[in-house]
């Protein structure tokens, strides 16, 4: 398994040192690893996502057992220590001896003279203490270390949810996300989809409406998926299009549509009758929307390159309904995108951007139109804070529905949906 650990090291180095996204770095490396077995690739994936998800916890352990502070360590050596500690703490099937010995081998290859002895000493000291993490007494620090979130994120969640609820949410966001499928109601319903998947040996069971829970399988290679029978969509995100309530024959604008999950859901709910104008600022993302519509057999979706923060005069007053599923901090989808924990984005600038998109969305509505604002975060400043500021500046609207979905109770991502109608 040395090759798998070395691959994980190289991918993580690309993520931490070069700012690469883990999913893209993994895809790039594994696509070129022709001789690597499926088991090795699975181990690489597990190690990469695991180390990123538990980065803050692993740094804390390094600080306790290393005489050299993590920021003073060579990048390769720090990552090797994180890999070794992750295996010691969070994996059941890898023997402690293998985790230590393989880490030492990597240190010999990627470190200076003595790096292997240093790595060996740190990992074996942790093993002698039973591989047990001694958590800080301070509550914020304890939660940050135990669940591996930045102190700022812990404070944000505790302030908005209370410390007990925040802890449950952080724990839930550290668990693997369930695979949730949305049946294409133009071709089948949830029960039929479950039956067809079961016939292929895939466990699946209805959730709500057109949604289906399923055990993990290679969706991209599934014939029913490629023939447009279903899409992958989280339970909370599913409710954004439902809240919009689009009807057959209407014109809908999806302001930030890529990769197309909500646009295609809206078109399905409209029975593919009417116009769904799906916008994004990037041309390559527009292609993702078009590809999704083609796969699902939808003809009512029109793609447009459009920046949601800049008013598009061609859209003014033409829409019956507008969806503003805005760019956000993504705290609610950490279990799917652990890179978010690394805190690369400046959250403070997001509410102004989100408000600009919402204001433009309101301008695109007809007089009796419906406006839905949604995010995949649970940061109040990006959710209710943005909506309330919009309402203060736009007296013609009022809240008609508002909900924050949370993983500990809704078995979904963290997600916010608010429907606004003209007062």
KEMARZA-458485 format. One line per 10 residues: for each residue x negated, y negated, z of N, C-alpha, C. Coordinates in steps of 0.1 Angstrom, whole numbers. Each point is the difference from the previous one (the first is absolute). Layout:
// residues N
X Y Z X Y Z X Y Z  ...;
END
This chain:
// residues 423
-8 12 0 8 -12 0 -9 -13 0  -13 2 -1 -9 -12 0 4 -9 -11  3 5 -12 3 -8 -12 12 -8 3  10 5 7 12 -7 3 -2 -12 9  -9 3 10 -3 -11 10 -8 -11 -6  -9 4 -9 -8 -10 -7 9 -8 -9  10 6 -7 9 -7 -8 8 -10 8  5 4 12 7 -9 9 -9 -11 4  -12 2 3 -9 -10 4 -2 -11 -11  -1 5 -13 -2 -9 -11 13 -9 -3;
11 7 2 13 -8 -2 1 -10 11  -2 4 12 1 -9 11 -10 -12 -1  -12 3 -5 -9 -11 -2 5 -10 -10  6 5 -10 6 -9 -10 11 -8 6  8 6 9 11 -7 6 -5 -11 10  -9 4 9 -5 -9 11 -10 -10 -6  -8 4 -8 -11 -9 -5 4 -9 -12  8 6 -9 3 -7 -12 14 -5 -1  8 3 10 14 -5 1 9 8 -10  -3 12 -4 8 8 -9 13 5 8;
10 2 -8 12 6 6 -2 15 1  4 6 11 -3 14 2 6 9 -11  12 -3 -3 7 9 -10 -7 0 -14  -4 -12 -4 -7 -2 -13 -14 6 1  -7 -2 11 -14 6 2 1 15 0  10 5 7 1 15 0 3 6 -14  10 -7 -7 3 5 -13 -12 0 -9  -7 -11 0 -12 -1 -8 -10 11 3  -3 2 12 -10 10 4 5 14 -3  12 3 4 5 14 -2 2 4 -14;
4 -10 -8 2 3 -15 -13 4 -6  -12 -4 5 -12 3 -6 -7 12 7  7 6 10 -6 11 8 6 13 -6  -4 4 -12 6 11 -7 -3 13 7  -11 2 7 -3 12 7 5 2 14  7 -11 5 5 1 13 13 7 1  1 9 10 12 8 1 12 -8 6  12 5 -1 12 -7 5 -2 -2 15  -5 10 7 -2 -1 14 -10 -11 4  -10 -1 -8 -10 -11 2 6 -14 -2;
8 -1 -11 6 -12 -3 10 -4 11  7 10 6 10 -3 10 -8 -5 13  -12 6 3 -8 -4 11 -5 -14 -2  -5 -3 -12 -4 -14 -3 11 -10 3  12 3 -5 11 -9 1 4 -2 15  0 11 7 3 -1 15 -10 -8 7  -13 2 -3 -10 -7 8 0 -15 -4  2 -3 -12 0 -14 -4 12 -8 6  12 5 -1 11 -6 5 0 0 16  -5 11 5 0 1 15 -10 -10 6;
-12 -1 -6 -10 -10 6 5 -14 -2  7 -3 -11 5 -14 -1 11 -2 10  9 9 1 11 -1 9 -4 -2 15  -11 7 3 -5 0 14 -13 -8 2  -2 -9 -9 -13 -8 0 -3 -7 13  10 -7 6 -2 -8 12 -3 10 12  7 11 0 -3 10 11 -14 5 -1  -4 4 -12 -13 5 -2 -11 -10 3  2 -12 -3 -10 -11 3 -1 -1 15  11 1 7 0 -1 15 -8 11 6;
1 12 -5 -8 12 5 -15 -2 -3  -3 -5 -12 -14 -3 -4 -6 -10 10  8 -10 3 -5 -10 10 -4 6 13  8 10 4 -2 6 14 -12 9 0  -3 6 -12 -10 11 0 -13 -4 -7  0 -11 -6 -12 -5 -8 -6 -12 7  -14 1 1 -7 -12 5 -1 -11 -10  3 3 -12 1 -10 -11 14 -4 -3  4 -12 0 13 -4 -3 4 4 -14  12 3 -3 4 5 -13 -3 -10 -11;
1 -13 2 -3 -10 -10 -15 -1 -3  -8 5 9 -14 0 -3 -5 13 -7  9 10 0 -4 13 -7 0 -2 -15  -8 8 -7 0 1 -14 14 5 -4  6 -5 -11 13 4 -4 2 15 -1  -9 6 -7 1 15 -2 0 7 14  -8 -4 9 -1 7 13 13 -3 8  5 -12 0 12 -2 7 12 8 -5  1 1 -14 10 8 -6 -2 15 3  -12 4 0 -3 14 4 5 3 14;
-3 -9 9 5 2 14 15 0 0  7 -9 -7 14 0 0 6 13 -6  -7 5 -10 5 13 -6 -2 11 10  -11 1 7 -2 10 10 9 -1 11  2 -12 6 10 -2 11 14 4 -4  4 -4 -12 13 3 -5 3 15 0  -10 8 -4 2 14 0 0 6 14  -8 -6 9 0 5 14 13 -3 7  6 -12 -3 12 -4 8 13 4 -7  1 -1 -13 13 1 -6 2 12 -9;
-10 9 -1 3 12 -8 -1 13 9  8 10 -4 1 12 9 -8 11 -7  -1 0 -13 -6 12 -7 -15 -1 -2  -6 -11 3 -14 -2 -2 -7 2 13  -9 9 1 -7 2 13 -9 -12 3  -2 -3 13 -8 -11 4 -14 1 -6  -5 12 0 -14 2 -4 -1 -4 -15  10 4 -8 -1 -4 -14 1 -15 -2  9 -6 8 1 -15 -1 -13 -7 3  -7 5 10 -12 -6 4 -11 3 -10;
-2 13 -4 -11 4 -8 1 -6 -14  12 -1 -6 2 -6 -13 -3 -15 0  4 -6 11 -3 -15 1 -15 -2 1  -7 9 7 -15 -2 1 -6 2 -14  5 9 -8 -5 3 -13 2 -13 -9  11 -6 2 3 -12 -8 -9 -12 4  -3 0 14 -9 -11 5 -14 2 -6  -5 12 -1 -13 3 -6 -1 -5 -14  11 1 -7 0 -3 -14 2 -15 -2  8 -7 8 4 -14 -2 -6 -10 10;
-7 5 10 -6 -9 10 -15 0 -1  -6 -8 9 -14 -1 1 -5 11 9  -13 1 2 -6 9 9 6 -2 14  4 11 6 6 -1 14 15 -1 0  6 -4 -12 15 -2 0 7 13 3  -6 11 -4 7 13 3 0 3 15  -11 -3 6 -1 2 15 10 -9 7  1 -12 -5 9 -10 6 15 5 -1  3 4 -12 14 5 -2 3 12 8  -10 9 1 1 12 8 3 -3 15;
-8 -10 5 1 -3 14 13 -6 3  5 -9 -8 13 -7 2 12 11 0  0 8 -10 11 10 -1 -1 10 11  -11 5 3 -1 10 11 3 -5 13  -4 -13 3 4 -6 12 15 -1 2  7 -3 -11 15 -1 0 5 14 2  -6 10 -6 5 14 2 -2 4 15  -11 -3 6 -3 3 14 11 -6 9  6 -11 -4 11 -6 8 14 6 -4  -1 11 -7 13 6 -4 7 -6 -11;
-6 -9 -8 6 -7 -11 13 -7 4  -1 -6 12 11 -7 6 -3 -15 0  10 -8 -5 -2 -14 -1 4 -6 13  -8 -8 6 4 -8 12 5 -13 -4  14 -2 1 6 -12 -4 -2 -12 9  0 -12 -5 -1 -12 8 12 -1 9  -2 -8 11 12 -2 9 9 -11 -5  -6 -10 -6 8 -11 -6 11 6 -10  12 -4 2 11 6 -8 -2 -2 -15  -3 -12 -4 -2 -3 -15 -12 8 -5;
-11 0 7 -12 8 -4 4 15 0  7 5 9 4 14 1 8 4 -13  10 -8 -3 8 3 -12 -8 -1 -13  -9 -10 0 -8 -2 -12 -9 12 -2  -6 5 11 -9 11 -2 7 13 -2  11 2 8 7 13 -1 6 2 -14  6 -10 -6 7 1 -13 -8 -6 -11  -11 -6 3 -9 -5 -11 6 -11 -8  4 -11 7 5 -12 -6 -9 -12 5  0 -10 -8 -8 -12 5 8 -6 12;
-8 -7 8 7 -6 12 10 -10 -4  -2 -7 -11 10 -10 -5 13 7 -4  -1 12 -7 12 7 -4 7 5 12  -7 5 10 6 5 13 8 -11 7  -6 -12 1 6 -11 6 13 -4 -8  -1 0 -13 11 -4 -8 12 10 2  -3 13 0 11 10 2 6 -1 14  -9 -1 10 4 -1 14 9 -12 3  -4 -11 -6 8 -13 2 14 1 -7  1 7 -11 13 1 -7 8 12 4;
-6 11 5 8 12 3 -1 4 15  -9 -6 8 -2 4 13 -11 11 0  -8 2 10 -11 9 0 4 15 -2  11 4 7 4 14 -1 5 3 -14  8 -8 -6 5 2 -14 -11 -1 -10  -9 -10 3 -11 -2 -9 -9 13 -1  -2 6 12 -8 12 1 6 12 -8  13 1 1 7 10 -8 -1 -2 -15  1 -13 -4 -1 -3 -14 -14 3 -5  -10 -4 7 -14 2 -4 -2 15 -1;
5 8 10 -2 14 -1 6 6 -12  13 -5 -3 7 6 -12 -7 -4 -13  -6 -12 0 -7 -4 -13 -13 7 -2  -5 7 11 -12 8 -2 3 14 -5  13 4 0 4 13 -5 1 0 -15  -1 11 -6 2 1 -15 14 -4 -4  1 -7 -11 13 -4 -4 7 12 -7  14 1 2 7 11 -6 1 -3 -15  1 11 -8 3 -2 -14 15 -2 -3  4 -11 -4 14 -4 -2 2 -2 -15;
10 7 -6 3 -1 -14 14 -7 -2  1 -8 -10 13 -6 -3 5 6 -13  11 7 1 6 6 -12 4 -10 -10  -2 2 -13 5 -9 -10 14 3 -2  9 -9 5 15 4 1 6 0 -14  -8 -4 -10 5 1 -14 -2 14 -6  -8 8 8 -2 14 -5 4 10 11  0 -3 12 3 10 11 3 -7 13  5 8 10 1 -6 13 -10 7 9  0 -4 13 -10 5 9 2 16 2;
12 5 1 2 14 2 -5 8 -12  3 -5 -12 -5 7 -12 -15 0 -1  -6 -12 3 -14 -1 0 -7 10 10  6 1 12 -5 10 10 0 14 -6  12 3 -6 1 14 -6 -10 3 -11  -2 -10 -8 -10 2 -11 -14 1 5  -4 -8 10 -13 1 6 -2 14 7  11 4 8 -1 13 7 -2 11 -10  6 -1 -12 -2 11 -10 -14 0 -4  -8 -11 1 -14 0 -3 -9 4 12;
7 4 11 -8 4 12 -4 -12 8  6 -12 -2 -3 -12 8 11 -2 10  -3 -1 13 9 -3 10 5 -14 -1  13 -3 0 6 -13 -1 13 0 7  4 -11 6 13 -1 7 5 -15 -1  13 -2 -1 6 -13 -2 -3 -9 13  -2 -13 -3 -2 -9 11 12 -9 1  1 -10 -8 12 -8 -1 2 -5 -14  12 -2 -4 3 -5 -14 -7 9 -10  -8 -6 -8 -8 7 -11 -13 4 5;
-3 -1 12 -14 3 5 -1 15 5  -12 5 -2 -3 14 3 -14 0 7  -1 7 11 -13 3 6 -5 13 -6  -13 1 -1 -6 12 -6 -14 2 7  -4 13 -1 -14 3 4 -9 -5 -11  -13 -2 3 -9 -5 -9 -2 9 -12  0 -6 -12 -4 7 -13 -5 -10 -9  -6 5 -11 -6 -9 -10 11 -6 -9  5 -12 4 11 -6 -7 -3 -3 -14  -12 -5 -3 -4 -4 -13 0 11 -11;
-1 13 5 -1 11 -9 14 7 0  10 -5 7 13 7 0 8 -4 -12  5 10 -6 8 -2 -13 12 -9 2  7 2 11 12 -8 3 -3 -14 2  -11 -3 7 -5 -14 1 -3 -6 -13  -7 7 -8 -4 -5 -13 12 -2 -10  10 7 3 12 -1 -8 10 -10 6  -4 -7 10 8 -11 6 11 4 9  -1 12 7 11 3 9 -1 -7 13  -12 -4 4 -2 -7 13 -12 -9 0;
0 -8 10 -12 -9 3 -4 2 14  -11 -4 4 -5 0 14 3 -14 6  7 0 11 4 -13 6 3 2 15  -6 -8 8 2 1 15 15 -3 3  4 5 11 14 -2 5 4 -15 2  -10 -7 6 3 -14 2 1 -8 -13  -10 2 -8 -1 -7 -13 13 2 -8  5 12 1 13 4 -7 11 -10 3  0 -6 12 11 -8 5 -1 -14 -6  -11 -4 -6 -1 -13 -6 10 -2 -12;
0 10 -9 9 0 -11 14 1 4  3 8 10 13 2 5 5 -13 6  -8 -8 7 4 -12 6 3 -10 -11  -7 1 -11 2 -10 -12 14 2 -5  5 13 -1 14 3 -4 3 -3 -15  -10 1 -8 2 -3 -15 11 9 -6  8 -6 -9 11 6 -7 -3 1 -15  7 9 -6 -1 2 -14 2 -13 -8  -8 -2 -10 2 -12 -8 -7 -13 5  -5 0 12 -6 -12 6 -14 -2 -5;
-5 -12 3 -14 -3 -3 -7 -1 14  -11 7 1 -8 1 12 -14 -4 -3  -6 -8 9 -15 -2 -1 -7 6 12  -10 8 -3 -8 5 11 -13 -8 -1  -3 -8 9 -10 -10 -1 -14 6 1  -2 10 8 -14 6 2 2 15 -2  2 5 -12 6 13 -3 -10 12 0  -13 -3 -3 -9 12 -1 -1 7 13  -1 14 -1 -1 8 -12 13 4 -6  11 -5 6 13 2 -7 10 9 8;
-3 4 12 9 8 7 14 -6 3  0 -12 4 12 -7 3 8 -4 -13  -8 -5 -10 7 -3 -13 7 12 -6  -7 11 0 7 12 -5 12 5 8  -1 -2 13 11 3 9 12 -9 -3  -3 -13 -2 11 -9 -3 6 4 -13  -8 3 -10 6 4 -13 9 13 1  -5 9 8 8 12 2 13 -3 7  0 -9 10 13 -3 7 9 -8 -10  -5 -7 -9 8 -7 -10 4 9 -12;
-3 13 1 3 9 -10 -7 -3 -14  -11 -7 1 -8 -4 -11 8 -10 -9  9 -7 6 8 -10 -8 -2 -14 5  -5 -9 -8 -3 -13 4 -15 -3 -2  -5 -9 7 -15 -4 -2 -7 0 14  -11 7 0 -9 -1 12 -13 -6 -5  -3 -12 3 -12 -7 -4 -10 2 10  -10 9 -3 -10 4 10 -13 -8 -3  -4 -8 10 -12 -9 -2 -12 4 9  -11 -3 -5 -13 1 7 -10 -10 -6;
-10 -4 8 -10 -9 -5 -11 6 -8  -1 14 1 -11 7 -7 5 9 -11  -6 -1 -12 4 7 -11 -1 15 2  -11 5 7 -1 14 1 10 6 10  6 -8 9 10 4 9 14 1 -8  1 -10 -9 12 0 -8 2 14 -8  -12 5 -4 1 13 -7 5 11 9  -4 -1 13 5 11 9 15 0 1  6 -12 0 15 -2 0 6 6 -12  -6 -3 -12 5 5 -12 -1 15 -1;
-11 5 4 -2 15 0 11 7 9  2 -6 12 10 6 9 14 0 -6  4 -11 -7 13 -1 -6 1 10 -11  -10 1 -8 0 10 -11 1 14 5  -7 3 11 0 14 5 14 3 6  7 -10 5 14 2 6 11 -1 -10  -4 -4 -12 10 -2 -11 9 -12 2  -6 -11 5 7 -12 2 -3 -10 -11  11 -6 -6 -2 -10 -10 4 -14 4  5 -2 12 4 -13 4 -11 -9 7;
-12 6 1 -11 -7 7 -8 -8 -11  -1 -13 3 -9 -8 -9 -11 -5 9  -12 2 -5 -12 -4 8 -5 -14 -5  -4 -8 10 -5 -13 -2 -13 -3 8  -10 -6 -6 -11 -5 8 4 -14 5  1 -1 13 5 -12 7 -5 -1 14  -6 -11 4 -5 -3 13 12 -5 9  3 8 10 12 -3 8 -2 -13 8  -12 -5 2 -2 -12 7 2 -13 -9  1 2 -13 1 -11 -9 14 1 -7;
8 -11 1 13 1 -6 0 2 -15  8 10 -4 1 4 -14 14 -6 -5  -1 -11 -8 12 -7 -4 10 9 -8  -6 10 -7 9 9 -8 9 8 9  -3 2 13 8 8 9 10 -8 8  0 -14 -1 8 -8 9 15 2 -3  7 5 10 14 1 0 6 12 -8  -9 10 -3 5 10 -9 4 13 7  -4 2 13 1 13 7 12 0 9  6 12 0 11 3 10 -6 3 13;
-12 7 -1 -7 4 13 -15 -1 -3  -7 -3 11 -15 -1 -1 -6 8 12  -10 8 -3 -7 7 11 -14 -6 1  -3 -4 12 -14 -6 3 -6 10 9  -6 10 -5 -8 10 8 -15 -5 -1  -3 -8 10 -12 -9 -2 -13 7 5  -11 -4 -5 -13 4 5 -1 -3 15  -6 10 8 0 -2 14 -12 7 6  -1 -1 14 -12 6 7 1 15 -1  11 6 -2 1 15 -2 -1 8 13;
2 -6 12 -2 7 12 10 12 1  11 -1 -6 10 11 0 -4 12 -8  -10 -1 -9 -3 11 -8 -15 5 3  -5 -3 12 -13 4 3 -2 15 -1  10 8 3 -2 14 -1 -2 5 -15  4 -8 -9 -2 3 -15 -13 -7 -5  -3 -11 6 -12 -8 -4 -8 -4 12  -8 9 4 -8 -3 12 -10 -11 -1  -4 -4 -13 -9 -11 -2 6 -13 7  13 -1 1 6 -12 6 -6 -2 14;
-3 11 7 -5 -2 14 -14 -7 0  -7 -1 -11 -13 -6 -1 1 -15 0  13 -5 -2 2 -15 2 -7 -8 -10  0 3 -13 -7 -7 -10 7 -13 -4  14 0 2 8 -11 -5 2 -10 11  1 -13 -4 4 -10 9 15 -1 1  5 5 11 15 1 2 6 -14 2  -8 -10 5 5 -13 3 5 -7 -12  -5 3 -12 4 -8 -12 12 6 -7  4 12 5 11 7 -7 14 -6 1;
4 -5 12 14 -6 1 2 -11 -10  -10 -9 -3 2 -10 -10 2 5 -14  -7 10 -3 1 7 -13 14 6 -1  4 7 10 13 7 0 12 -9 -1  -2 -12 7 11 -10 0 1 -6 -14  -11 -2 -7 0 -5 -13 8 9 -10  -3 13 2 7 10 -9 15 0 3  4 -1 13 14 0 4 7 -12 -5  -6 -12 0 6 -12 -5 2 1 -15  -10 5 -7 2 2 -15 11 10 -3;
1 10 8 11 10 -2 13 -6 1  2 -9 10 13 -7 2 3 -8 -12  -10 -6 -6 3 -9 -12 5 8 -12  -3 13 0 3 8 -12 15 6 1  6 -2 12 13 5 2 11 -8 -6  11 7 -4 12 -7 -3 7 -5 13  10 -8 -2 6 -7 12 4 10 11  5 11 -4 5 10 10 -9 12 1  -13 -2 -2 -9 11 0 -4 5 13  -7 11 0 -5 7 12 -15 1 0;
-7 -3 11 -14 -1 1 -5 10 10  -9 9 -3 -5 9 10 -15 -2 2  -4 -1 12 -15 -2 4 -4 12 7  -11 6 -4 -5 12 6 -15 1 1  -5 7 10 -15 2 1 -2 14 6  -13 4 -2 -4 13 7 -9 -3 12  4 -10 7 -7 -4 12 9 -1 12  -5 0 12 8 -2 12 -5 -12 8  -6 -9 -7 -5 -12 5 11 -11 0  6 -4 11 11 -9 0 -2 -13 -8;
-13 -5 0 -3 -12 -7 2 1 -15  -1 12 -5 2 3 -14 14 4 -4  8 3 10 13 5 -2 11 -11 4  5 1 12 10 -10 5 -6 -14 0  -13 -2 2 -6 -13 0 2 -7 -13  -3 8 -11 1 -6 -14 15 -3 -3  9 10 3 14 -2 -3 6 -12 8  -4 -1 12 6 -11 8 -5 -14 -5  -13 0 -4 -5 -13 -6 7 -3 -13  3 10 -8 7 -1 -13 14 -6 3;
7 6 10 14 -4 3 0 -15 5  -10 -4 8 -1 -13 5 -2 -10 -12  -6 4 -10 -2 -9 -12 10 2 -11  9 10 1 10 3 -10 13 3 7  7 -10 3 13 1 8 11 8 -7  -2 2 -13 11 7 -7 0 15 1  -9 5 8 -1 15 2 2 4 15  4 12 1 1 6 14 -3 15 0  -5 5 11 -3 14 1 13 9 0  0 10 -9 11 9 -1 -3 14 6;
-13 3 0 -5 13 5 -15 -2 3  -4 6 12 -14 -1 3 -4 12 9  -11 7 -4 -4 11 8 -15 2 -2  -7 4 11 -14 4 0 0 15 2  -5 8 -9 -1 14 1 -13 4 6  0 9 10 -12 4 7 -2 15 0  -12 5 -1 -3 14 -2 4 9 12  0 -6 12 3 9 12 14 3 1  9 -8 -6 15 3 1 6 3 -14  -5 -6 -10 7 1 -13 -7 11 -9;
-11 6 5 -7 10 -9 -3 -6 -13  -6 -12 0 -3 -7 -12 -12 -8 2  -5 -7 -11 -10 -10 2 6 -12 8  -9 -9 5 5 -12 5 4 -9 -11  12 -6 0 5 -7 -11 11 -10 4  1 -11 -7 9 -10 4 9 -3 -13  13 -1 3 10 -4 -11 9 -11 5  2 -10 -7 10 -10 3 7 -5 -12  13 1 0 9 -4 -11 5 -14 3  -1 -9 -9 4 -14 1 11 -3 -10;
11 -6 4 10 -5 -9 3 -14 2  6 -7 -10 3 -14 1 11 -2 10  -2 -10 9 9 -2 11 13 -6 -6;
END
